[in-house]
Amino acid sequence: MPRHTFFASESVSKGHPDKVCDHISDAILDAMLTQDPQSRVACETMVSTGLCVIAGEITSKANIDFQTVVRNTIRDIGYTDAAMGFDFKTCAVMVALDRQSPDIAMGVKQTLSEDQGAGDQGMMFGYAVNETPELMPLPIHLAHRLIAALTEAREKQLIKYLRPDAKSQVVVEYDGKKPVRVHTVLLSAQHNPDVTHDQIQADLVELAMKTIPAELLTKDTIYHVNPTGRFVVGGPQGDCGLTGRKIIVDTYGGRGRHGGGAFSGKDPSKVDRSAAYAARWVAKNVVAAGLADECEVQVSYAIGVAKPLSVTVDTFGTSKIDEEKIAQLIDRHFDLRPAHILRDLDLLKPRYLPTAALGHFGRTGANFTWEQTDRAEILRKDAGL
């Protein structure tokens, strides 16, 4: 008999302090790639009350005004008023960037394109499941949709008292592997001091009910809005923020496994980023091809070595053909050497700032090349389905 279980995932807005840092790091990366597509970038950001620090290693021919990039990014996020404890005009910006280690550069240097080595060792995971049209787990999909709706309400002044920092969390009830309803919705939204909690509760519950499909909501669905009763102090004033500290929000909301590497601020020679994108591309095509209802792909690398050390597939008992055959199909139709990932997914272009909020996966648009299902048909035919 199927058993009823619950799974929760969260999302955070672009004004969350860690996401502020992801935005700044990716804005710098995009600025570098705009001028020099071969830029090597590992940019970390820290924000706190009235302060932004950027540090890391960059080797590039690009000439960037870092102060302007940082301040414009903070402005675009919505921190435009000193009353929030952090704003683009008055915050201090410290720049502590160095050049990439020559020991790393030696392993990544290209002679023949296919010989480009991985920028680091490690293992990366990609995941897909047929719970949503985007082939994403339903809890993280809904959590992102809530944050997107909150952000739109703030930016379009549909809810005038909202400030940039916000978090969501959605608990989904499953009957076996099938999601059947939303059990709990949690929304925490930073706000101006002159609004009542009752008003925020009413507005945000209404927003949630408009955002989540009606068939997933029941009379028993639980709503929590700003559970402490007040969320005026937020963003970098409320918490110190760091790049790469929301890796589960960035990926699958806790479904599937994670290799531990963050994405933002890293150019695509870093397999932490590019191979995680490629693994998602592979897993999504496997599910889109109908080879499995759920698929996780692990790929591992050694620094300076082009060919992956291993590629492993897990379909959690949902495969329509033997998993070993799926692995053979992946090997036949996907080249997971770093240079080929860069080529096939067109990763040397400045496309990374849009990934810094609402997750890197399950997205639409030309920037998200790893979301294409361009290999699904050939996988299906080669599998004999």
Salt bridges, closest charged atoms under 4 A:
ASP18 OD2 - HIS16 ND1 3.89
ASP18 OD1 - ARG245 NH2 2.86
ASP18 OD2 - LYS246 NZ 3.26
ASP22 OD2 - LYS19 NZ 2.78
ASP26 OD1 - ARG273 NH1 2.89
ASP76 OD1 - ARG75 NE 3.07
GLU131 OE2 - ARG255 NH2 2.89
GLU134 OE1 - HIS141 ND1 3.73
GLU152 OE2 - LYS156 NZ 2.90
GLU155 OE2 - LYS14 NZ 3.14
GLU155 OE2 - ARG154 NH2 3.69
GLU173 OE2 - HIS4 ND1 2.76
GLU173 OE1 - ARG181 NE 2.56
ASP175 OD2 - HIS4 NE2 3.88
GLU206 OE2 - LYS210 NZ 3.20
ASP220 OD1 - LYS219 NZ 3.48
ASP250 OD1 - LYS19 NZ 2.52
ASP250 OD2 - HIS360 NE2 3.80
ASP267 OD1 - ARG40 NH1 3.88
ASP267 OD2 - LYS270 NZ 2.45
ASP272 OD2 - LYS266 NZ 2.84
ASP293 OD2 - LYS320 NZ 3.08
GLU294 OE1 - LYS177 NZ 3.10
GLU294 OE2 - ARG255 NH2 3.88
GLU296 OE1 - ARG257 NH2 2.56
ASP314 OD2 - ARG257 NH2 3.48
ASP335 OD2 - ARG337 NH2 2.64
ASP335 OD2 - HIS340 ND1 3.42
ASP344 OD1 - ARG343 NE 2.85
ASP344 OD2 - ARG375 NH2 3.96
ASP346 OD2 - LYS349 NZ 3.07
ASP346 OD2 - ARG351 NH2 3.20
GLU371 OE1 - ARG280 NH2 2.80
GLU371 OE1 - LYS284 NZ 2.89
ASP374 OD2 - ARG375 NE 3.71
GLU377 OE1 - ARG380 NH1 2.25
ASP382 OD2 - ARG332 NH1 2.71
ASP382 OD2 - HIS333 NE2 2.69
